[in-house]
């Protein structure tokens, strides 16, 4: 069985918000990628951003400065 590692999971209320965040991150080469929401979480649009937990502060600073919207942020063992 694969060892689970702590992972930053960011959820969204809308698909539009998820896609805007993905575009922003891709353009700036920020870490992470869109994934289906893990079954441990319920979220509005079914998409989540997965990134290393050590990048949490850097990502939230960049997203806040760009006025991007997300619903929730958790660190889960995935």
MMTF fields as JSON, N, C-alpha, C and O atoms, coordinates in Angstrom:
{
  "mmtfVersion": "1.0.0",
  "mmtfProducer": "UNKNOWN",
  "numBonds": 311,
  "numAtoms": 312,
  "numGroups": 78,
  "numChains": 1,
  "numModels": 1,
  "chainsPerModel": [1],
  "groupsPerChain": [78],
  "chainIdList": ["A"],
  "bondAtomList": [4, 2, 8, 6, 12, 10, 16, 14, 20, 18, 24, 22, 28, 26, 32, 30, 36, 34, 40, 38, 44, 42, 48, 46, 52, 50, 56, 54, 60, 58, 64, 62, 68, 66, 72, 70, 76, 74, 80, 78, 84, 82, 88, 86, 92, 90, 96, 94, 100, 98, 104, 102, 108, 106, 112, 110, 116, 114, 120, 118, 124, 122, 128, 126, 132, 130, 136, 134, 140, 138, 144, 142, 148, 146, 152, 150, 156, 154, 160, 158, 164, 162, 168, 166, 172, 170, 176, 174, 180, 178, 184, 182, 188, 186, 192, 190, 196, 194, 200, 198, 204, 202, 208, 206, 212, 210, 216, 214, 220, 218, 224, 222, 228, 226, 232, 230, 236, 234, 240, 238, 244, 242, 248, 246, 252, 250, 256, 254, 260, 258, 264, 262, 268, 266, 272, 270, 276, 274, 280, 278, 284, 282, 288, 286, 292, 290, 296, 294, 300, 298, 304, 302, 308, 306],
  "bondOrderList": [1, 1, 1, 1, 1, 1, 1, 1, 1, 1, 1, 1, 1, 1, 1, 1, 1, 1, 1, 1, 1, 1, 1, 1, 1, 1, 1, 1, 1, 1, 1, 1, 1, 1, 1, 1, 1, 1, 1, 1, 1, 1, 1, 1, 1, 1, 1, 1, 1, 1, 1, 1, 1, 1, 1, 1, 1, 1, 1, 1, 1, 1, 1, 1, 1, 1, 1, 1, 1, 1, 1, 1, 1, 1, 1, 1, 1],
  "groupList": [{"groupName": "UNK", "atomNameList": ["N", "CA", "C", "O"], "elementList": ["N", "C", "C", "O"], "formalChargeList": [0, 0, 0, 0], "bondAtomList": [1, 0, 2, 1, 3, 2], "bondOrderList": [1, 1, 2], "singleLetterCode": "X", "chemCompType": "L-PEPTIDE LINKING"}],
  "groupTypeList": [0, 0, 0, 0, 0, 0, 0, 0, 0, 0, 0, 0, 0, 0, 0, 0, 0, 0, 0, 0, 0, 0, 0, 0, 0, 0, 0, 0, 0, 0, 0, 0, 0, 0, 0, 0, 0, 0, 0, 0, 0, 0, 0, 0, 0, 0, 0, 0, 0, 0, 0, 0, 0, 0, 0, 0, 0, 0, 0, 0, 0, 0, 0, 0, 0, 0, 0, 0, 0, 0, 0, 0, 0, 0, 0, 0, 0, 0],
  "groupIdList": [1, 2, 3, 4, 5, 6, 7, 8, 9, 10, 11, 12, 13, 14, 15, 16, 17, 18, 19, 20, 21, 22, 23, 24, 25, 26, 27, 28, 29, 30, 31, 32, 33, 34, 35, 36, 37, 38, 39, 40, 41, 42, 43, 44, 45, 46, 47, 48, 49, 50, 51, 52, 53, 54, 55, 56, 57, 58, 59, 60, 61, 62, 63, 64, 65, 66, 67, 68, 69, 70, 71, 72, 73, 74, 75, 76, 77, 78],
  "secStructList": [7, 7, 7, 7, 7, 3, 3, 3, 3, 3, 3, 7, 1, 1, 2, 2, 2, 2, 2, 2, 2, 2, 2, 2, 2, 2, 2, 2, 6, 7, 1, 7, 3, 3, 3, 3, 7, 7, 6, 6, 1, 7, 7, 1, 1, 1, 3, 3, 3, 3, 3, 7, 4, 4, 4, 2, 2, 2, 2, 2, 2, 2, 2, 2, 2, 6, 6, 7, 7, 7, 1, 3, 3, 3, 3, 3, 3, 7],
  "xCoordList": [0.836, 0.0, 0.89, 1.918, 0.484, 1.228, 1.142, 0.077, 2.275, 2.295, 1.619, 1.914, 0.711, 0.004, 0.864, 1.441, 0.942, 1.723, 0.788, -0.236, 1.124, 0.302, 0.266, 1.293, -0.939, -1.154, -2.101, -3.108, -1.77, -2.647, -3.767, -3.506, -5.019, -6.183, -7.0, -7.388, -7.253, -8.021, -9.287, -9.212, -10.449, -11.718, -12.36, -11.981, -13.344, -13.993, -15.502, -15.991, -16.23, -17.684, -18.134, -19.195, -17.314, -17.702, -16.559, -15.384, -16.933, -15.945, -15.184, -13.992, -15.863, -15.223, -14.072, -13.008, -14.271, -13.214, -12.036, -10.882, -12.32, -11.262, -10.446, -9.218, -11.129, -10.444, -9.618, -8.535, -10.121, -9.371, -8.092, -7.032, -8.199, -7.029, -6.021, -4.816, -6.503, -5.603, -4.859, -3.645, -5.57, -4.948, -3.879, -2.77, -4.223, -3.286, -2.013, -0.903, -2.18, -1.017, -0.176, 1.053, -0.815, -0.075, 0.741, 1.892, 0.153, 0.853, 2.076, 3.072, 2.007, 3.092, 3.948, 4.854, 3.659, 4.388, 4.403, 5.421, 3.242, 3.087, 2.779, 2.181, 3.172, 3.003, 1.55, 0.733, 1.258, -0.054, -0.746, -0.25, -1.934, -2.761, -4.192, -4.454, -5.123, -6.526, -6.736, -6.185, -7.539, -7.895, -9.38, -9.972, -9.981, -11.33, -11.253, -10.262, -12.279, -12.287, -12.161, -12.907, -11.228, -11.1, -12.395, -13.122, -12.682, -13.957, -14.058, -15.148, -12.928, -12.959, -13.597, -13.937, -13.759, -14.267, -15.492, -15.588, -16.414, -17.485, -17.259, -16.964, -17.396, -17.176, -18.168, -18.675, -18.441, -19.457, -19.291, -20.241, -18.094, -17.971, -17.329, -17.339, -16.78, -16.175, -14.715, -14.112, -14.125, -12.716, -11.95, -12.492, -10.682, -9.818, -8.422, -8.033, -7.675, -6.274, -5.422, -5.603, -4.505, -3.607, -2.206, -1.711, -1.562, -0.217, 0.535, -0.074, 1.851, 2.618, 2.258, 2.112, 2.113, 1.714, 2.717, 2.334, 3.979, 4.985, 4.834, 5.443, 4.033, 3.795, 2.534, 2.154, 1.891, 0.607, 0.67, -0.145, 1.609, 1.676, 1.979, 1.357, 2.913, 3.264, 2.063, 1.819, 1.312, 0.144, -0.964, -1.535, -1.269, -2.347, -1.999, -2.878, -0.743, -0.326, -0.551, -1.096, -0.137, -0.293, -1.766, -2.168, -2.58, -4.0, -4.745, -5.629, -4.399, -5.047, -4.719, -5.594, -3.468, -3.049, -3.766, -4.069, -4.04, -4.72, -6.24, -6.949, -6.751, -8.192, -8.885, -10.037, -8.187, -8.801, -9.616, -9.324, -10.634, -11.574, -11.487, -11.49, -11.411, -11.496, -12.392, -12.666, -12.838, -13.801, -13.13, -13.382, -12.282, -11.686, -10.281, -9.949, -9.468, -8.094, -7.79, -7.959, -7.336, -7.029, -5.77, -5.398, -5.131, -4.03, -4.529, -4.912, -4.514, -5.025, -3.925, -3.037, -3.985, -3.063, -3.6, -4.595, -2.949, -3.359, -2.231, -2.394],
  "yCoordList": [-1.176, 0.0, 1.252, 1.299, 2.231, 3.472, 4.288, 4.392, 4.868, 5.699, 7.036, 7.689, 7.438, 8.71, 9.833, 9.716, 10.938, 12.096, 13.286, 13.38, 14.191, 15.402, 16.193, 16.407, 16.619, 17.34, 18.502, 18.355, 19.654, 20.817, 20.655, 20.453, 20.746, 20.651, 21.928, 22.309, 22.582, 23.829, 23.572, 23.102, 23.876, 23.635, 24.951, 26.03, 24.826, 25.987, 25.788, 24.659, 26.895, 26.836, 26.725, 26.173, 27.255, 27.241, 26.74, 26.875, 26.165, 25.721, 26.917, 26.816, 28.04, 29.25, 29.687, 30.058, 29.648, 30.02, 29.054, 29.477, 27.769, 26.767, 26.982, 26.9, 27.257, 27.455, 28.747, 28.79, 29.79, 31.048, 30.851, 31.359, 30.109, 29.849, 28.994, 29.236, 28.003, 27.155, 27.989, 27.853, 28.835, 29.679, 30.576, 30.692, 31.204, 32.075, 31.304, 31.779, 30.13, 29.34, 28.859, 28.877, 28.435, 27.955, 29.082, 28.876, 30.26, 31.405, 31.802, 32.269, 31.62, 32.025, 30.848, 31.011, 29.679, 28.443, 28.186, 27.808, 28.405, 28.101, 26.617, 26.019, 26.014, 24.572, 24.15, 24.88, 22.954, 22.355, 22.023, 22.298, 21.408, 21.051, 20.818, 20.571, 20.903, 20.618, 19.113, 18.365, 18.682, 17.276, 17.199, 18.201, 16.021, 15.848, 15.95, 15.538, 16.489, 16.632, 15.252, 14.338, 15.088, 13.804, 13.453, 14.349, 12.203, 11.781, 12.14, 12.101, 12.493, 12.91, 14.287, 14.679, 15.018, 16.392, 16.489, 15.784, 17.351, 17.712, 19.151, 20.006, 19.416, 20.777, 21.069, 20.159, 22.352, 22.792, 22.339, 21.835, 22.506, 22.274, 20.941, 20.56, 20.23, 18.937, 19.006, 17.972, 20.213, 20.366, 20.903, 21.637, 20.522, 20.992, 21.233, 20.642, 22.101, 22.348, 21.551, 21.645, 20.777, 19.947, 20.524, 20.755, 20.758, 21.329, 20.832, 20.312, 20.992, 20.626, 21.545, 22.751, 21.006, 21.824, 22.915, 23.943, 22.717, 23.731, 24.993, 26.02, 24.926, 26.08, 26.854, 27.791, 26.474, 27.074, 28.6, 29.291, 29.126, 30.569, 31.318, 32.342, 30.822, 31.46, 31.499, 32.515, 30.4, 30.344, 31.273, 32.022, 31.233, 32.096, 33.574, 34.391, 33.918, 35.312, 35.725, 36.797, 34.886, 35.192, 35.263, 36.173, 34.316, 34.287, 35.467, 36.037, 35.838, 36.971, 38.264, 39.101, 38.42, 39.619, 39.718, 40.82, 38.579, 38.553, 38.545, 38.503, 38.585, 38.577, 37.318, 37.372, 36.191, 34.914, 34.384, 34.683, 33.599, 33.133, 31.613, 30.889, 31.144, 29.716, 29.542, 30.491, 28.329, 28.052, 27.593, 28.157, 26.575, 25.981, 25.496, 25.241, 25.374, 24.914, 23.975, 24.328, 22.766, 21.765, 21.008, 20.94, 20.448, 19.534, 18.141, 17.863, 17.268, 15.904, 14.896, 15.193, 13.728, 12.659, 11.991, 11.268, 12.231, 11.619, 10.846, 10.266],
  "zCoordList": [0.0, 0.0, 0.0, 0.675, -0.748, -0.882, 0.405, 1.015, 0.812, 2.012, 1.729, 0.728, 2.614, 2.455, 3.012, 4.093, 2.246, 2.664, 2.857, 2.181, 3.765, 3.933, 2.618, 1.974, 2.241, 0.99, 1.246, 1.939, 0.681, 0.765, -0.257, -1.443, 0.205, -0.66, -0.509, 0.595, -1.639, -1.658, -2.468, -3.603, -1.892, -2.578, -3.008, -2.554, -3.897, -4.507, -4.515, -4.539, -4.495, -4.608, -6.063, -6.352, -6.977, -8.391, -9.268, -8.929, -10.391, -11.368, -11.93, -12.218, -12.087, -12.599, -11.701, -12.197, -10.394, -9.449, -9.542, -9.49, -9.679, -9.803, -11.074, -11.051, -12.178, -13.448, -13.447, -14.032, -12.797, -12.711, -11.903, -12.269, -10.802, -9.979, -10.742, -10.665, -11.472, -12.261, -13.307, -13.462, -14.009, -15.033, -14.406, -14.928, -13.288, -12.576, -12.206, -12.445, -11.631, -11.193, -12.363, -12.293, -13.422, -14.594, -15.228, -15.614, -15.334, -15.926, -15.104, -15.658, -13.792, -12.901, -12.442, -11.625, -12.966, -12.622, -11.114, -10.534, -10.507, -9.09, -8.933, -9.827, -7.825, -7.649, -7.465, -6.905, -7.951, -7.748, -9.053, -10.146, -8.89, -10.044, -9.586, -8.409, -10.551, -10.245, -10.189, -10.996, -9.226, -9.073, -8.713, -8.311, -8.854, -8.304, -6.771, -6.167, -6.165, -4.706, -4.061, -4.415, -3.122, -2.422, -1.695, -1.265, -1.557, -0.954, 0.521, 1.09, 1.156, 2.56, 2.734, 3.85, 1.635, 1.667, 0.767, -0.238, 1.125, 0.2, -0.212, 0.623, -1.498, -1.998, -3.098, -3.754, -3.296, -4.235, -5.661, -6.259, -6.232, -7.668, -8.023, -9.193, -7.068, -7.359, -7.771, -8.059, -7.808, -8.147, -6.944, -6.118, -6.867, -5.78, -6.334, -7.342, -5.671, -6.024, -5.049, -3.835, -5.576, -4.769, -4.879, -5.982, -3.733, -3.72, -2.488, -1.553, -2.488, -1.295, -0.124, -0.32, 1.073, 2.218, 2.562, 3.12, 2.246, 2.56, 1.696, 1.997, 0.635, -0.235, 0.134, -0.568, 1.216, 1.607, 1.718, 1.108, 2.475, 2.694, 1.397, 1.114, 0.623, -0.644, -1.584, -2.235, -1.66, -2.534, -2.045, -2.837, -0.766, -0.263, -0.413, -0.686, -0.239, -0.451, -1.907, -2.172, -2.836, -4.263, -4.648, -5.374, -4.174, -4.514, -3.908, -4.548, -2.683, -2.03, -2.767, -2.989, -3.14, -3.866, -5.21, -5.667, -5.847, -7.145, -7.0, -8.005, -5.775, -5.488, -6.004, -6.435, -5.96, -6.333, -5.156, -3.999, -5.467, -4.447, -4.313, -5.308, -3.068, -2.786, -1.578, -0.843, -1.388, -0.333, 0.968, 2.032, 0.875, 2.053, 1.726, 0.569, 2.761, 2.6, 3.755, 4.922, 3.41, 4.444, 4.063, 2.892, 5.053, 4.801, 5.153, 6.289, 4.14, 4.301, 3.956, 3.158, 4.547, 4.146, 2.872, 2.921, 1.754, 0.475, -0.141, -1.214]
}
